[in-house]
């Protein structure tokens, strides 16, 4: 955490029609997983099989995104937006787009997306799974808070998941001390 302005994570399509979602709250954490495929070679003369490499599955990114329009109400009227104005854009990123039809088969597909978090982190992928849970509603039943769990499958290999970052940032001594002695989520403490 630096003392500068907070950079919001963002997900947007990189082909087909432009759909973009700026995260209302940055992920608390994320998980990256990658698998290499190894299988036994045909060899009946040994008790232990030789292993043959048959490719890589590419990286998978799993994360939870918190969307809350109730806490973001502005002005004296305290009007709140339907949280689906944000989360429906993520669902649209999973829909088949006609503009991405294969000329041979005429089958469409969902677009590739880019998950980015400032200039430090990029993940070029497709969204493979998504689950949404609504957790707060207005008296009329409009959802104003949701938790989205999503999994992204890497679609283009990058030599590094880091974008053009220097790999370091300046952190104030006050934040460093707070981080070392605080058990909870520092974003809640500082309202970020």
C-alpha positions as CSV (number, residue, x, y, z in Angstrom):
1,X,0.0,0.0,0.0
2,X,1.3,3.4,-0.8
3,X,0.0,6.8,0.3
4,X,-0.9,7.7,-3.3
5,X,-4.3,7.3,-4.9
6,X,-5.8,3.9,-4.8
7,X,-5.6,2.0,-8.2
8,X,-8.7,0.0,-9.0
9,X,-8.6,-3.4,-10.5
10,X,-10.4,-3.6,-13.9
11,X,-11.8,-6.2,-16.2
12,X,-12.5,-5.5,-19.8
13,X,-13.0,-7.3,-23.1
14,X,-10.1,-7.1,-25.6
15,X,-12.1,-8.3,-28.6
16,X,-15.6,-8.0,-29.8
17,X,-17.8,-5.3,-28.3
18,X,-16.2,-3.3,-25.5
19,X,-17.4,-4.2,-22.0
20,X,-15.6,-2.8,-19.0
21,X,-16.0,-3.2,-15.3
22,X,-14.0,-1.2,-12.7
23,X,-14.0,-3.1,-9.4
24,X,-15.8,-1.1,-6.7
25,X,-13.4,-2.7,-4.2
26,X,-10.2,-4.4,-5.1
27,X,-9.8,-8.1,-4.4
28,X,-8.8,-9.0,-0.9
29,X,-6.7,-11.8,-2.3
30,X,-6.4,-13.9,-5.4
31,X,-5.0,-17.3,-6.3
32,X,-3.0,-18.4,-9.4
33,X,-2.7,-22.0,-10.3
34,X,-0.9,-23.7,-13.2
35,X,-0.6,-27.4,-14.2
36,X,1.8,-29.3,-16.3
37,X,0.4,-32.5,-17.8
38,X,2.6,-35.6,-17.3
39,X,1.4,-39.1,-18.2
40,X,2.9,-42.6,-18.2
41,X,4.7,-43.6,-21.3
42,X,3.9,-47.0,-23.0
43,X,6.5,-49.2,-21.4
44,X,5.6,-52.6,-20.1
45,X,9.2,-53.7,-19.3
46,X,9.5,-51.6,-16.1
47,X,7.7,-51.6,-12.7
48,X,7.8,-47.8,-12.6
49,X,6.5,-45.8,-15.7
50,X,8.5,-43.3,-17.5
51,X,6.7,-40.0,-17.6
52,X,6.0,-38.1,-20.8
53,X,5.2,-34.4,-20.9
54,X,2.1,-33.6,-22.9
55,X,1.7,-29.9,-22.5
56,X,0.6,-27.2,-20.0
57,X,-2.9,-26.1,-19.1
58,X,-2.0,-22.5,-18.7
59,X,-2.5,-20.4,-15.6
60,X,-5.8,-20.1,-13.8
61,X,-6.7,-17.0,-11.7
62,X,-9.4,-17.4,-9.0
63,X,-10.7,-14.4,-7.0
64,X,-13.7,-12.9,-5.3
65,X,-14.9,-9.4,-6.1
66,X,-17.1,-7.4,-3.7
67,X,-19.7,-5.0,-5.2
68,X,-21.6,-2.7,-2.9
69,X,-23.7,0.3,-4.2
70,X,-25.3,0.8,-0.8
71,X,-22.1,2.1,0.7
72,X,-21.4,4.2,-2.4
73,X,-24.7,6.3,-2.3
74,X,-24.0,9.9,-3.0
75,X,-25.7,13.2,-2.5
76,X,-28.4,14.2,0.0
77,X,-31.1,12.0,-1.5
78,X,-29.1,8.8,-0.6
79,X,-30.2,7.1,-3.7
80,X,-28.6,3.8,-4.4
81,X,-28.0,1.9,-7.7
82,X,-28.9,-1.7,-8.4
83,X,-25.7,-3.6,-8.0
84,X,-26.5,-5.6,-11.1
85,X,-25.5,-2.5,-13.2
86,X,-22.0,-3.6,-12.4
87,X,-22.2,-7.3,-12.1
88,X,-24.3,-7.9,-15.2
89,X,-21.3,-6.6,-17.3
90,X,-19.3,-9.5,-16.0
91,X,-22.1,-11.9,-17.0
92,X,-22.1,-10.3,-20.5
93,X,-18.4,-11.1,-20.8
94,X,-19.3,-14.8,-20.6
95,X,-21.9,-14.6,-23.4
96,X,-21.3,-15.7,-27.0
97,X,-20.7,-12.7,-29.2
98,X,-21.9,-12.9,-32.9
99,X,-18.9,-10.7,-34.0
100,X,-16.6,-13.5,-32.9
101,X,-18.0,-16.1,-35.2
102,X,-15.6,-18.7,-36.7
103,X,-15.9,-18.2,-40.5
104,X,-15.6,-22.0,-41.1
105,X,-18.0,-23.3,-38.5
106,X,-20.2,-20.2,-38.0
107,X,-20.0,-20.8,-34.2
108,X,-19.6,-17.8,-31.9
109,X,-17.7,-17.6,-28.6
110,X,-17.3,-15.3,-25.6
111,X,-14.6,-12.7,-25.8
112,X,-11.2,-12.7,-24.3
113,X,-10.8,-10.4,-21.4
114,X,-7.9,-8.6,-19.6
115,X,-7.8,-8.4,-15.8
116,X,-5.5,-5.5,-14.9
117,X,-4.6,-3.9,-11.6
118,X,-2.8,-0.7,-12.3
119,X,0.4,-0.9,-14.2
120,X,1.6,-3.8,-12.1
121,X,-0.5,-6.8,-13.0
122,X,-2.1,-8.1,-16.2
123,X,-3.8,-11.4,-16.9
124,X,-5.0,-12.1,-20.5
125,X,-7.8,-14.7,-20.2
126,X,-11.3,-16.0,-20.7
127,X,-13.8,-16.2,-17.9
128,X,-14.5,-19.9,-17.3
129,X,-16.8,-19.9,-14.2
130,X,-18.6,-17.3,-12.3
131,X,-20.9,-17.4,-9.3
132,X,-22.7,-14.4,-7.7
133,X,-24.3,-14.1,-4.3
134,X,-26.5,-11.2,-3.3
135,X,-26.2,-10.3,0.3
136,X,-28.1,-7.0,0.9
137,X,-31.3,-5.6,-0.5
138,X,-33.4,-2.4,-0.4
139,X,-36.9,-2.8,1.2
140,X,-38.3,-3.2,-2.3
141,X,-36.0,-6.2,-3.0
142,X,-33.4,-4.4,-5.2
143,X,-30.0,-6.0,-4.7
144,X,-27.3,-3.5,-3.6
145,X,-24.5,-5.8,-2.4
146,X,-23.0,-8.8,-4.1
147,X,-20.0,-11.1,-3.9
148,X,-18.8,-12.5,-7.3
149,X,-16.5,-15.5,-7.4
150,X,-14.8,-15.9,-10.8
151,X,-12.2,-18.1,-12.4
152,X,-10.2,-16.9,-15.4
153,X,-8.2,-19.2,-17.7
154,X,-5.1,-17.8,-19.3
155,X,-5.6,-17.4,-23.1
156,X,-2.3,-15.9,-24.2
157,X,1.0,-16.8,-22.6
158,X,2.9,-14.0,-21.0
159,X,6.6,-14.3,-20.0
160,X,5.5,-12.6,-16.7
161,X,2.3,-11.7,-15.0
162,X,3.8,-8.3,-14.1
163,X,3.2,-5.5,-16.5
164,X,5.7,-2.7,-17.0
165,X,6.4,-2.3,-13.3
166,X,9.6,-1.5,-11.6
167,X,8.7,-4.2,-9.0
168,X,8.8,-1.8,-6.1
169,X,6.7,1.1,-4.6
170,X,7.2,3.6,-1.8
171,X,5.3,2.8,1.3
172,X,5.1,5.2,4.2
173,X,6.5,4.1,7.5
174,X,3.1,4.7,9.1
175,X,1.4,2.2,6.8
176,X,4.3,-0.3,7.2
177,X,3.9,-0.2,11.0
178,X,0.1,-0.5,10.8
179,X,0.4,-3.5,8.4
180,X,2.8,-5.3,10.7
181,X,0.6,-4.9,13.8
182,X,-2.9,-5.1,12.4
183,X,-4.7,-8.5,12.1
184,X,-7.7,-7.4,9.9
185,X,-8.0,-6.0,6.4
186,X,-6.2,-2.7,6.1
187,X,-8.6,-1.6,3.3
188,X,-11.4,-1.6,5.9
189,X,-9.3,0.4,8.4
190,X,-8.4,3.1,5.8
191,X,-11.7,2.9,3.9
192,X,-10.1,1.9,0.6
